[in-house]
């Protein structure tokens, strides 16, 4: 049987998967912070209603990956690529890459010219993916997350 991956916009039916898929990796490596609780428990209010977007990867119609575009408060940036998570059972299938390309295309279609993201150096596979997507490390910005020890940016006018 050939496994079919589809990327779709998040709907209310996916809110629970958005929370669970993110909590899975956050709890594995770090701890849930207040900023996580707010956005993961209220994706409509904290992400979608503010002009953001959430993509959901469906593998045989099961939500196995998620990624969000959150409106940025950082001067010079339109959106933050955030809350990307892929279920351990679906890792290694290129789903993160599909989500990343989809989110970048979505940001472009929304007229964005610059994205940024925050991560942690222990997440080697994630950092590899971000680099392959064209993100470059940036310095000099503080983060609301304790776990964030690297910020990266992507100039959409050059990709």
C-alpha positions, -999 to +999 in steps of 0.1 A: +000+000+000+014+034-010+012+060+018-004+092+007+007+125+023-015+156+019-008+191+034-040+209+043-049+241+061-057+235+098-094+233+107-111+229+140-109+191+135-071+194+137-067+216+168-062+185+191-035+171+168-018+205+166-015+204+204-006+167+208+021+167+180+038+197+195+036+186+231+051+153+221+084+168+210+085+196+235+080+172+264+106+148+250+134+175+249+122+204+271+093+215+292+060+231+282+062+269+288+034+294+292+038+306+256+033+270+244+002+266+265-014+297+251-009+289+214-013+251+216-045+252+236-060+282+216-046+280+180-076+298+166-073+328+190-035+330+192-025+321+156-053+320+131-073+350+142-042+371+142-036+365+105-015+334+110-018+300+093-014+264+104-006+235+080-014+199+088+002+169+072-021+140+067-007+105+062-035+083+051-059+109+065-043+109+099-027+141+111+010+133+116+026+167+112+019+204+118+036+237+113+024+273+119+031+307+105+026+332+133+024+370+127+057+384+139+062+411+165+099+413+155+106+444+134+115+436+098+099+402+099+064+393+086+059+358+102+076+333+125+077+297+114+067+280+146+053+249+162+066+224+137+061+189+148+061+155+131+049+123+149+078+099+157+059+072+138+059+094+106+095+107+108+119+099+080+092+102+053+101+138+043+070+152+060+089+180+077+103+191+043+069+191+027+055+211+056+084+236+054+080+241+016+043+245+021+047+271+049+072+291+028+049+291-002+020+301+020+041+330+035+049+342+000+013+340-010+005+362+020+030+388+008+057+381+033+093+390+025+110+377+057+105+348+081+123+338+113+122+309+136+135+299+170+149+265+179+174+247+200+208+232+190+198+198+204+173+195+176+199+186+149+175+171+124+152+202+126+182+226+122+193+206+092+159+209+076+157+246+082+191+251+066+180+230+036+149+253+034+173+283+032+172+296+067+204+312+080+214+317+116+208+353+130+221+368+162+210+396+185+174+388+192+160+377+226+134+350+229+104+345+251+113+308+252+138+295+277+146+266+254+155+288+224+193+291+218+193+297+181+173+321+158+173+317+120+159+339+092+148+334+057+147+362+031+118+352+008+128+376-019+158+354-026+141+319-027 
